Amino acid sequence: MFFFTAAYFSLAMLYRFILSDYYKRIFERIVSMCSTFMDLIPLSFVLGFYVSFIATRWWNQYVAIPWPDKLMNSISLYFPGTEETDRVLRRTLMRYLNLALILVLRSISMAVKRRFPTREHVVEAGFMTKQELEMLNSVPNTEFNTFWIPCTWFINLLREAKQECRITDSNGLKLIMEEFNDFRSKCGMLWSYDWISIPLVYTQVVTLATYAFFGACILDASTWNAR
């Protein structure tokens, strides 16, 4: 707003007190061209489309944040054992889920990155063992996030529990897998939103159209009181 106002007063003073009549006529022709140019720019449509696109993307990112509560409730319901082995199994399953989410958020959130600067900090927080860290580091991850590795650990542990008859309800196992797949897909969606940004051409078009429109407005407004 400051630069817009400064540019307006500069052009207005230039037109009223500095330019000769000859150059004033030339300036007025330029203003007339700018006035016609302003009518050709569908700025409200461009900004409306861009803002709508940004707002929709922002809300979809929020909706894509996975919450482990539903899966935790399903695991607690269909893993009814009270032995220490059963409790450790349930906790390990949920730890793998939280680990997958942390690995995703470390890539896209500065707050989580500050909380867990390295994977060793994730181990110290209790979300991963040193042996699991070695397994995770053995997988190349130069281009893609390896959050899917804890998901495979989750599946393998769930299969072992089924083979050991710790899960006796087939429908319960099906429900757990459905909730897990939803959790896994949302983690992938979060990472995809960060990986694939808004097409640069959208931002360029909106920026050029906005600056061109307000640049023409400055020229057009600088001669209003003198007309």
N, C-alpha and C positions, 0 to 999 in steps of 0.2 A: 504493500500500500504506500509506503514511503517513496519508493522509487517511481511508482506510477504517478503519485502526486508531484514529485519533483520534475519528472519528464513533462507532465502537463503544463506546469507553470513556466518551465523553460521555453517550451514551444509557444505558449501563449504570449509571453513577453517578447520572444523573437518575432512573432507575427505582428504584434501591435506597435512595437517601438523601434525595431531595428530594420526590418525589411522595408524596401522601397515599394512604391505602388506596383511596379513591374513584377517584382519578385513576389509580392503578395498575390497577384493574379496566378502566378505559377503555383504558389503554395495552395491556393484555393482549388486549382485543378487536381492537385495531388490529394487534397482532402475529399474532393468529389469522387475520385477513383477509390479511395479508401472506404467511403460510405457505401459505394456499390459492392466493394469487396466484402464488407461486413454482412451484407444481405446474402451473400453466396456461401457463407460459412455456417453450417448447421451445428453451432456450438452446443446448444441445449441437447440435441440428439447425441452428439459425440460424447459429451460429458455424462449424460444419462446412461448411455450404454456402458461406458467405462466404469462409472461408479457402481452400477448394478452388477457388473462382472466382478469387481473387486469385493463388494459386500457379499455376494454369493459365495465366492471362493473363501473368504474369511469365515463365514458361518459353516461351510462344509468342512473346513479344517477343524473347527471346534467340535463339530458333530463326530468327526473321525477319531477323536481322542478315545482310546479304549479304556474301559473301566473293568477291573478284574472282579468286581463284587458278585455279578451274576454267576460267573464261573466258579468263584469261591463257594457260593451257596450250593451250587450243584455238586461240587466235590464233597462238601461237608455232608450233604444229604445221602449220596450214593457210596460214600466210603464210611460205613457206620462203625468200623472197628475202633476199639478203645485201647488196644495194645500200643506199645511204644513204636513198633514198626509201622503201624497204621498212621500214627500221628506224624512220624517222620516223613512218610510217603505223601501225606496231604500237604505238609509244609514244603516239601521239595517241589511238588507240582506247582504250588503257588509261587515259589521262589523263581522257578524257571519263567513263569509268566512275567513277573515283575522285572526279571533280568532282561527279557526280550524288550519290554517297554523302555527300560533305562537305556539300552543300547540305541534304540531309535531316538529317544529324546536327547541323548548326548550329541547326536548329529545335527539336531535342528533347534535346540534350545540353549541359549547361553547360560541361563540360570542352572540348568542341569549339568552343563559342561563345567561350570565353576564348582558345582557340588562334587562331581566326579571327573576331575581333570584327566585321569588315566584309568585304565582298567584295574590297576592295582588298588585304586581307591574303591572300586566296586567290590573287590575282594574284601577289603577292610570293613566295608559296610555290611558284609554278610550275605550279599546277593549272589556270590559266586565263590567256589572253592579254588584253591591254587591249582589243583589237577584240572578242573574245568577251564581255568584261565589258560593253561598250556594247550588244551584241546582247541580253545577258541583262537589262540594266537597261531596255531598251525594251519589255519585256513586263510588263504590269501584274501585280502580285503582292500585292495588298492582302489577299486572303483565302486564296489557295492557294499552296503551295510550288511553285517553278518548277524543281524538280530534273529534270523531264521534258525540259527544253530540251537539256541535254547528251546525253540519250538520243536525241533526234532528230538531233543532230550525229553521233552514233555511227552511226546507221542511214544517213545520207546518205554518210558517209565509207566505210562498208562497201559501199554500192551503187556508189560510184565505183571502189572496188577491184575489184569484180566486173566492171564494165564495162571496166576496163583489163586484165582477165585476170590480175590479181595473185592471185586465188583461182581455181584450176582445178578444185577438188573440190567438186561440188555438195553432197555429203553433209557435207563439212566446213563449208560455208556454213550448211547446215541446223542442224548441231550448234551452231555459234556463235550463231545466232539463238535457238535453244532456251535456251542458257545465258544469253544476254542478256535474254530475256523473263523468265526466272526471277529474274535480278538486279533487273530493273526492277520486278517485282511485289513483291519483298521490300522494296525501297525505299519503295514505296507503302504496304505494310503497316506498316512502321515509323512512317511519318508518320500513318497512320490511327489507330494505337494512341495516339499523342500527341494527335491531334485529337479523337477520341471517347473520353472517359474513362468510368470505371465509372458506371453510373446512380446518381444521388444518392440515390434512394429506398432502394437496397440499404444504403448506409452509414448512412442515417438510421434504418432499421429495426433494424439491428444495434446501433447506438449506443444507441437508446432501450431496446431489449430488455436490453442488458447493464447499463446504468445502473439500470434499473428492477429487474432481478433482484438486483443487489448492494445496492441500496437496501433492498429487502425482506429480504435476508439480514442486513443490519445490525440492523434492527428485530427480526427473529426471534432472532438470536444474543444480543441484549442481555438477554434474560430467561432464557437457558438455565440458568444456575447458580441462579437464584431459583425455578425451577419445582419 
